Amino acid sequence: MPGARVVRVPVPDGPGAQDGDVLGLDVLAEVAAAARAALASAGDGVVVTAGGDCGVELEPVAAARARHGDALAVVWFDAHGDLNTPESSGSHSFHGMVLRTLLGEGPPALLPGQPLHPGQVVLAGVRALDPGERSYLARTGLRHVGVPDLLASPDRLVEAVAATGATSVYVHIDLDVLDPGTFGSLNYPEPGGLTPAALRAAVRALTDRFPLAGLGVTEYTPEHPDDQALLADLLPALLTR
């Protein structure tokens, strides 16, 4: 995509300490600061974030929110909701809290200056939720387009984003939204996911309708050579209109 920028963010060495109920909060804060600095130098192009776990999306999504305001929609392609809090998380790992943090409920040291509101977010392909996440969805009415609808057509997803009133869209992709039978290089695979073709069609339908505010592709664990070839095919297709 013309104008897209690649931004490299240094990752501090070491696993970090457990601070309160979030593992490695000191390291996470350093990474967030480095990402903010990198984004500040990125200019006005579309920022593509690749690699790492879902926690790397904190600052790119926050920057898109600050830039586009309430006119931004965030589409969260993921097998998981990433809607835990430090109190509800069983693992205490931030990558399961990042979307909830972007929505204004998370570790105070990582909260964005301008949180998203639930009406700006559309979950796509999410199929593994913890009890606390289910309660949050019930309370907020967060929009959710399931795997069967996405496999049939991208239309329901485009309609859900249009219903937010958005004029631009940030697309987050955790690769575990894909079915592990078609893509196995995943940290936390969940059965019943999307095909690469359905994911590609959904993203293309979104970017045909809405300007792209940013794209993140996360949670790749290189294990199978065939998956590397699939990614080499998939990623350019997501960015080419």
C-alpha positions as a Markdown table, in Angstrom:
| # | Residue | x | y | z |
|---|---|---|---|---|
| 1 | Met | 0.0 | 0.0 | 0.0 |
| 2 | Pro | 1.5 | 3.4 | -1.0 |
| 3 | Gly | 2.5 | 5.5 | 2.0 |
| 4 | Ala | 2.8 | 2.6 | 4.4 |
| 5 | Arg | 5.7 | 2.9 | 6.8 |
| 6 | Val | 7.7 | 0.2 | 8.5 |
| 7 | Val | 8.7 | 1.2 | 12.1 |
| 8 | Arg | 11.2 | -0.8 | 14.1 |
| 9 | Val | 10.7 | -0.9 | 17.8 |
| 10 | Pro | 13.6 | -2.2 | 20.1 |
| 11 | Val | 12.6 | -4.8 | 22.6 |
| 12 | Pro | 14.4 | -4.7 | 26.0 |
| 13 | Asp | 16.3 | -7.8 | 27.0 |
| 14 | Gly | 15.1 | -10.0 | 29.8 |
| 15 | Pro | 11.7 | -11.3 | 30.8 |
| 16 | Gly | 10.9 | -8.4 | 33.2 |
| 17 | Ala | 9.5 | -8.6 | 36.7 |
| 18 | Gln | 5.9 | -9.3 | 37.8 |
| 19 | Asp | 4.5 | -6.0 | 39.0 |
| 20 | Gly | 1.1 | -6.3 | 40.7 |
| 21 | Asp | -1.0 | -8.6 | 38.5 |
| 22 | Val | 0.7 | -8.0 | 35.1 |
| 23 | Leu | 3.8 | -10.0 | 34.2 |
| 24 | Gly | 6.7 | -8.0 | 33.0 |
| 25 | Leu | 5.0 | -4.6 | 33.5 |
| 26 | Asp | 8.4 | -2.8 | 33.6 |
| 27 | Val | 9.4 | -4.3 | 30.2 |
| 28 | Leu | 6.0 | -3.5 | 28.7 |
| 29 | Ala | 6.3 | 0.1 | 29.8 |
| 30 | Glu | 9.7 | 0.3 | 28.1 |
| 31 | Val | 8.4 | -1.2 | 24.9 |
| 32 | Ala | 5.4 | 1.2 | 24.9 |
| 33 | Ala | 7.7 | 4.2 | 25.3 |
| 34 | Ala | 9.9 | 3.0 | 22.4 |
| 35 | Ala | 6.9 | 2.5 | 20.3 |
| 36 | Arg | 5.6 | 6.0 | 21.0 |
| 37 | Ala | 8.9 | 7.4 | 20.0 |
| 38 | Ala | 9.0 | 5.4 | 16.8 |
| 39 | Leu | 5.4 | 6.4 | 15.9 |
| 40 | Ala | 6.2 | 10.0 | 16.5 |
| 41 | Ser | 8.8 | 9.8 | 13.7 |
| 42 | Ala | 6.7 | 7.8 | 11.3 |
| 43 | Gly | 4.9 | 10.7 | 9.7 |
| 44 | Asp | 1.4 | 10.5 | 8.2 |
| 45 | Gly | 1.7 | 7.2 | 6.3 |
| 46 | Val | -0.2 | 4.0 | 7.3 |
| 47 | Val | 1.8 | 2.2 | 10.0 |
| 48 | Val | 2.1 | -1.6 | 9.7 |
| 49 | Thr | 3.1 | -3.4 | 12.9 |
| 50 | Ala | 4.3 | -7.0 | 12.3 |
| 51 | Gly | 5.6 | -9.5 | 14.8 |
| 52 | Gly | 5.4 | -9.9 | 18.6 |
| 53 | Asp | 2.3 | -10.8 | 20.6 |
| 54 | Cys | -0.9 | -8.7 | 20.7 |
| 55 | Gly | 0.6 | -6.4 | 23.3 |
| 56 | Val | 2.6 | -4.6 | 20.5 |
| 57 | Glu | -0.6 | -3.2 | 19.2 |
| 58 | Leu | -1.1 | -0.9 | 22.3 |
| 59 | Glu | 0.6 | 2.2 | 21.0 |
| 60 | Pro | -0.2 | 1.9 | 17.2 |
| 61 | Val | -3.9 | 1.6 | 18.0 |
| 62 | Ala | -3.7 | 4.4 | 20.6 |
| 63 | Ala | -1.9 | 6.6 | 18.0 |
| 64 | Ala | -4.6 | 5.9 | 15.4 |
| 65 | Arg | -7.3 | 6.7 | 18.0 |
| 66 | Ala | -5.6 | 10.0 | 18.8 |
| 67 | Arg | -5.4 | 10.9 | 15.2 |
| 68 | His | -8.8 | 9.9 | 14.0 |
| 69 | Gly | -10.9 | 10.3 | 17.2 |
| 70 | Asp | -14.4 | 8.9 | 17.3 |
| 71 | Ala | -14.3 | 8.4 | 13.5 |
| 72 | Leu | -12.0 | 5.4 | 14.0 |
| 73 | Ala | -13.2 | 1.8 | 14.1 |
| 74 | Val | -10.9 | -1.0 | 15.3 |
| 75 | Val | -11.6 | -4.5 | 13.8 |
| 76 | Trp | -10.0 | -7.1 | 16.1 |
| 77 | Phe | -9.4 | -10.3 | 14.1 |
| 78 | Asp | -8.5 | -12.8 | 16.8 |
| 79 | Ala | -9.5 | -16.2 | 18.3 |
| 80 | His | -9.5 | -14.5 | 21.7 |
| 81 | Gly | -11.1 | -11.3 | 23.0 |
| 82 | Asp | -8.0 | -9.9 | 24.7 |
| 83 | Leu | -10.5 | -8.3 | 27.1 |
| 84 | Asn | -9.2 | -9.5 | 30.5 |
| 85 | Thr | -8.2 | -7.1 | 33.2 |
| 86 | Pro | -5.3 | -7.7 | 35.7 |
| 87 | Glu | -7.9 | -8.9 | 38.1 |
| 88 | Ser | -9.7 | -11.3 | 35.8 |
| 89 | Ser | -6.7 | -12.8 | 33.9 |
| 90 | Gly | -5.6 | -16.3 | 34.9 |
| 91 | Ser | -2.2 | -16.0 | 33.2 |
| 92 | His | -1.4 | -12.3 | 34.1 |
| 93 | Ser | -0.1 | -11.9 | 30.6 |
| 94 | Phe | -0.7 | -8.5 | 29.0 |
| 95 | His | -1.4 | -9.8 | 25.5 |
| 96 | Gly | -4.7 | -11.1 | 26.9 |
| 97 | Met | -5.6 | -7.6 | 28.3 |
| 98 | Val | -4.5 | -5.3 | 25.5 |
| 99 | Leu | -7.9 | -4.6 | 23.9 |
| 100 | Arg | -9.5 | -4.0 | 27.3 |
| 101 | Thr | -6.6 | -1.6 | 28.1 |
| 102 | Leu | -7.3 | 0.3 | 24.9 |
| 103 | Leu | -10.9 | 0.5 | 26.1 |
| 104 | Gly | -9.7 | 2.3 | 29.2 |
| 105 | Glu | -9.6 | -0.6 | 31.7 |
| 106 | Gly | -6.2 | -2.1 | 32.4 |
| 107 | Pro | -2.8 | -1.5 | 34.1 |
| 108 | Pro | -2.6 | 2.2 | 34.9 |
| 109 | Ala | 0.9 | 2.5 | 33.6 |
| 110 | Leu | -0.3 | 1.4 | 30.1 |
| 111 | Leu | -3.6 | 3.1 | 29.8 |
| 112 | Pro | -3.9 | 5.3 | 26.6 |
| 113 | Gly | -4.5 | 9.0 | 26.9 |
| 114 | Gln | -7.7 | 8.7 | 24.7 |
| 115 | Pro | -9.3 | 5.3 | 25.3 |
| 116 | Leu | -11.5 | 3.7 | 22.7 |
| 117 | His | -15.2 | 3.4 | 23.5 |
| 118 | Pro | -17.0 | 0.0 | 23.0 |
| 119 | Gly | -19.0 | 1.4 | 20.0 |
| 120 | Gln | -15.7 | 1.8 | 18.1 |
| 121 | Val | -14.7 | -1.9 | 18.3 |
| 122 | Val | -15.8 | -4.9 | 16.2 |
| 123 | Leu | -14.6 | -8.4 | 17.2 |
| 124 | Ala | -14.0 | -10.6 | 14.2 |
| 125 | Gly | -13.6 | -14.4 | 14.4 |
| 126 | Val | -13.4 | -14.4 | 18.2 |
| 127 | Arg | -14.4 | -17.9 | 19.6 |
| 128 | Ala | -12.5 | -18.4 | 22.9 |
| 129 | Leu | -13.6 | -16.1 | 25.8 |
| 130 | Asp | -13.0 | -16.2 | 29.5 |
| 131 | Pro | -16.0 | -15.7 | 31.9 |
| 132 | Gly | -14.9 | -12.1 | 32.7 |
| 133 | Glu | -14.7 | -11.3 | 29.0 |
| 134 | Arg | -18.2 | -12.7 | 28.4 |
| 135 | Ser | -19.5 | -10.5 | 31.1 |
| 136 | Tyr | -17.8 | -7.5 | 29.6 |
| 137 | Leu | -19.4 | -8.2 | 26.2 |
| 138 | Ala | -22.8 | -8.7 | 27.7 |
| 139 | Arg | -22.4 | -5.4 | 29.6 |
| 140 | Thr | -21.1 | -3.3 | 26.7 |
| 141 | Gly | -22.8 | -4.8 | 23.7 |
| 142 | Leu | -19.5 | -4.9 | 21.8 |
| 143 | Arg | -20.1 | -5.8 | 18.2 |
| 144 | His | -19.0 | -9.3 | 17.2 |
| 145 | Val | -19.0 | -11.0 | 13.8 |
| 146 | Gly | -18.4 | -14.7 | 14.2 |
| 147 | Val | -16.5 | -17.2 | 12.1 |
| 148 | Pro | -19.6 | -18.7 | 10.2 |
| 149 | Asp | -20.6 | -15.2 | 8.9 |
| 150 | Leu | -17.0 | -14.4 | 7.9 |
| 151 | Leu | -16.6 | -17.7 | 6.0 |
| 152 | Ala | -19.9 | -17.0 | 4.2 |
| 153 | Ser | -19.2 | -13.4 | 3.2 |
| 154 | Pro | -17.4 | -10.2 | 4.5 |
| 155 | Asp | -20.7 | -8.3 | 4.2 |
| 156 | Arg | -21.7 | -8.6 | 7.8 |
| 157 | Leu | -18.3 | -7.3 | 8.9 |
| 158 | Val | -18.5 | -4.3 | 6.6 |
| 159 | Glu | -22.0 | -3.6 | 7.9 |
| 160 | Ala | -20.9 | -3.8 | 11.5 |
| 161 | Val | -18.1 | -1.3 | 10.9 |
| 162 | Ala | -20.4 | 1.0 | 9.0 |
| 163 | Ala | -22.8 | 0.9 | 12.0 |
| 164 | Thr | -20.0 | 2.4 | 14.2 |
| 165 | Gly | -20.1 | 5.6 | 12.1 |
| 166 | Ala | -16.4 | 5.2 | 11.3 |
| 167 | Thr | -14.7 | 6.9 | 8.4 |
| 168 | Ser | -11.4 | 4.9 | 8.9 |
| 169 | Val | -10.5 | 1.5 | 10.2 |
| 170 | Tyr | -7.6 | 0.0 | 12.1 |
| 171 | Val | -7.2 | -3.7 | 11.4 |
| 172 | His | -5.6 | -5.9 | 14.0 |
| 173 | Ile | -4.9 | -9.5 | 13.0 |
| 174 | Asp | -3.8 | -12.1 | 15.5 |
| 175 | Leu | -3.0 | -15.0 | 13.3 |
| 176 | Asp | -4.7 | -17.4 | 15.6 |
| 177 | Val | -8.0 | -16.2 | 14.0 |
| 178 | Leu | -7.0 | -18.7 | 11.3 |
| 179 | Asp | -8.0 | -22.3 | 11.7 |
| 180 | Pro | -4.9 | -24.3 | 12.9 |
| 181 | Gly | -5.7 | -26.9 | 10.2 |
| 182 | Thr | -4.8 | -24.3 | 7.6 |
| 183 | Phe | -2.1 | -22.4 | 9.5 |
| 184 | Gly | -0.3 | -24.0 | 12.4 |
| 185 | Ser | 2.5 | -21.6 | 13.4 |
| 186 | Leu | 0.5 | -20.2 | 16.3 |
| 187 | Asn | 1.1 | -19.7 | 20.0 |
| 188 | Tyr | -2.5 | -20.4 | 21.1 |
| 189 | Pro | -4.4 | -22.2 | 18.4 |
| 190 | Glu | -8.1 | -22.5 | 18.6 |
| 191 | Pro | -10.2 | -24.9 | 16.3 |
| 192 | Gly | -12.9 | -23.6 | 14.1 |
| 193 | Gly | -11.2 | -20.5 | 12.7 |
| 194 | Leu | -11.0 | -18.7 | 9.4 |
| 195 | Thr | -9.4 | -19.8 | 6.2 |
| 196 | Pro | -6.6 | -17.5 | 4.8 |
| 197 | Ala | -8.9 | -16.8 | 1.8 |
| 198 | Ala | -11.7 | -15.7 | 4.1 |
| 199 | Leu | -9.4 | -13.4 | 6.1 |
| 200 | Arg | -8.0 | -11.9 | 2.9 |
| 201 | Ala | -11.5 | -11.3 | 1.6 |
| 202 | Ala | -12.6 | -9.7 | 4.8 |
| 203 | Val | -9.7 | -7.3 | 5.0 |
| 204 | Arg | -10.0 | -6.4 | 1.3 |
| 205 | Ala | -13.7 | -5.7 | 1.7 |
| 206 | Leu | -12.9 | -3.4 | 4.7 |
| 207 | Thr | -10.2 | -1.4 | 2.9 |
| 208 | Asp | -12.4 | -1.1 | -0.2 |
| 209 | Arg | -15.0 | 0.6 | 1.9 |
| 210 | Phe | -12.9 | 2.5 | 4.5 |
| 211 | Pro | -9.5 | 4.2 | 4.5 |
| 212 | Leu | -7.0 | 2.1 | 6.4 |
| 213 | Ala | -5.7 | 3.8 | 9.6 |
| 214 | Gly | -3.2 | 1.1 | 10.4 |
| 215 | Leu | -2.6 | -2.7 | 10.3 |
| 216 | Gly | -1.1 | -5.1 | 12.8 |
| 217 | Val | -0.2 | -8.7 | 12.3 |
| 218 | Thr | 0.8 | -10.6 | 15.4 |
| 219 | Glu | 1.4 | -13.9 | 17.2 |
| 220 | Tyr | 3.4 | -15.7 | 14.4 |
| 221 | Thr | 5.4 | -18.6 | 15.8 |
| 222 | Pro | 7.5 | -20.0 | 12.9 |
| 223 | Glu | 7.2 | -23.8 | 13.0 |
| 224 | His | 6.0 | -25.0 | 9.6 |
| 225 | Pro | 7.7 | -24.1 | 6.3 |
| 226 | Asp | 4.4 | -24.1 | 4.5 |
| 227 | Asp | 3.1 | -21.4 | 6.8 |
| 228 | Gln | 6.0 | -19.1 | 5.9 |
| 229 | Ala | 5.0 | -19.4 | 2.2 |
| 230 | Leu | 1.4 | -18.8 | 3.0 |
| 231 | Leu | 2.3 | -15.6 | 4.9 |
| 232 | Ala | 4.5 | -14.4 | 2.1 |
| 233 | Asp | 1.3 | -14.7 | -0.1 |
| 234 | Leu | -1.1 | -13.3 | 2.4 |
| 235 | Leu | 0.5 | -10.2 | 3.7 |
| 236 | Pro | 1.0 | -8.4 | 0.4 |
| 237 | Ala | -2.6 | -9.2 | -0.5 |
| 238 | Leu | -3.8 | -7.5 | 2.7 |
| 239 | Leu | -1.9 | -4.3 | 1.7 |
| 240 | Thr | -2.6 | -4.2 | -2.0 |
| 241 | Arg | -5.9 | -2.6 | -3.1 |
